[in-house]
Amino acid sequence: MAKLLSTEHLLTLAVIALVIASVVAAARLWPGHGLCSPAGLISAAALWSRQPLLVKLTHFWGLAGTANGLITPDISDHFPSFGFM
């Protein structure tokens, strides 16, 4: 099992936090432009068209709710490996 607070773990969490902060800042700069509506539309388009890019976006946006797994991972592999990703 990898260390809980290893450099690669902390760097990954920092990148994720930066992306989340950017999305929140964009939502505050342009109020009224919801974040869930585009995700719903992209999900529907992915189901309808089966375009790989839309399916991937839907998949990764669906993973956004798994914060617990990001905070307390049980990863036996290290950064460039498939298991870490």
WOWO-V807147 format. One record per backbone hydrogen bond with DSSP energy under -0.5 kcal/mol. CO is the residue of the C=O (numbers start at 1). NH is the residue of the N-H. E is the energy in kcal/mol with one decimal. If there is no record, write none. Layout:
co:CO nh:NH e:E
co:CO nh:NH e:E
//
This chain:
co:3 nh:6 e:-1.0
co:6 nh:10 e:-2.5
co:7 nh:11 e:-2.6
co:8 nh:12 e:-2.1
co:9 nh:13 e:-2.3
co:10 nh:14 e:-2.1
co:11 nh:15 e:-2.2
co:12 nh:16 e:-2.3
co:13 nh:17 e:-2.5
co:14 nh:18 e:-2.2
co:15 nh:19 e:-2.2
co:16 nh:20 e:-2.4
co:17 nh:21 e:-2.6
co:18 nh:22 e:-2.0
co:19 nh:23 e:-2.1
co:20 nh:24 e:-2.5
co:21 nh:25 e:-2.5
co:22 nh:26 e:-2.3
co:23 nh:27 e:-2.1
co:24 nh:28 e:-1.9
co:25 nh:29 e:-2.1
co:26 nh:30 e:-1.9
co:30 nh:33 e:-1.3
co:32 nh:34 e:-1.1
co:35 nh:39 e:-0.9
co:36 nh:40 e:-2.5
co:37 nh:41 e:-2.4
co:38 nh:42 e:-2.9
co:39 nh:43 e:-2.3
co:40 nh:44 e:-2.3
co:41 nh:45 e:-2.6
co:42 nh:46 e:-2.4
co:43 nh:47 e:-2.2
co:44 nh:48 e:-2.3
co:45 nh:49 e:-3.0
co:46 nh:50 e:-1.7
co:51 nh:55 e:-2.3
co:52 nh:56 e:-2.5
co:53 nh:57 e:-2.4
co:54 nh:58 e:-2.4
co:55 nh:59 e:-2.4
co:56 nh:60 e:-2.7
co:57 nh:61 e:-2.5
co:58 nh:62 e:-1.8
co:59 nh:63 e:-1.2
co:61 nh:64 e:-0.9
co:62 nh:65 e:-0.9
co:63 nh:66 e:-1.9
co:66 nh:69 e:-0.6
co:66 nh:70 e:-1.0
co:67 nh:71 e:-2.1
co:68 nh:72 e:-2.3
co:74 nh:76 e:-0.5
co:75 nh:2 e:-2.9
co:78 nh:81 e:-1.8
co:81 nh:85 e:-1.3
//
